[in-house]
Amino acid sequence: MLVLYAASPPKSWSFQKHDVSDTVDELLSKNPAGLTEDAIQLVKARVLDTAQGFFETTFTSNQAEAFKCPELVAERYMPLTCQVRQWISRNIIFVASFSILFAALLRGLCTIYWRQALSNRAEEIYEQVCEILEDNAVNAKIGNSDCEPWVVASWLRDHLLVPRERKNASLWKKVEELILEDSRIDQYPKVIKGESKVVYEWQAGGSLSGKTKKVQESESRTAVGAIKLAEEMGTCVGEVREQGSCDPARRDRTKA
């Protein structure tokens, strides 16, 4: 009987006697098995007896006798979506609390990630600012007339930030905070083309970065090499005047 109603479940878990008879007629019409009319009526009677012993007896709103499926059996054959909705309705406080805590945790993690990404990007831009200011300071110090020792802050911002980043005011504000904390960088207003602008300038006595130091060391080594080469050339010219040759091997043989 349980298999019968599981195969063809009613719209609700309560049904009347005529529903049982209709279900039996439907099943026997598909597989009559050579039963006579009397045998069919006997089957219906046995099914009704079994239903009365298995299902719970109740009454409808118009006081008609009906059968009700036990709750354990109904839950067993209940669709998964219905089971989920029923579990949520029974544990609504737990579900609501868990949802709020999960949303708060997710928002907190996103905020931490966003702040860390912003801080990393600001430090990267700050390092680029230092390199540009150092290069300007070196070029201005060696007498490059086309290079000023200062750089306008707004020009520097538009040069280093992509258009999408310019809309994020927090990013450049973080960079400005790092610049203000750096004692090697001077910040002061300057009138340019009749308009007052804030400029950055690298202090002459400030320590240079590794990149600038490498450039200066390379230039220094080149200058030392040139001086040594000039000294050797001068010595060689003197020997040519005295002996007529600048061949080191010949010179050694002459000494020997």
Buried (B, 14 or more C-beta within 10 A) or exposed (E): BEEBBEEEBBEEBBBBBEBBBBBBEEBBEEEEEEEEEEEBEEBBEEBBEBBBEBBEEEEEEEEEEBBBBEEEBBEEEBEEEEEEEEEEEEEEEEEEEEEEEEEEEEEEEEEEEEEEEBEEBBEEBBEBBBBBBBBBBBBBEEEEEEBBBBBBBEEBBEEBBEEEEEEEEEBBEBBBEBBEEBEBBBBEEEEEEEEEBBBBBBBEEBEBBEEBEEBEEEEEEEEEEEEEEEEEEEEBEEBEEEEEEBEEEEBEEEEE
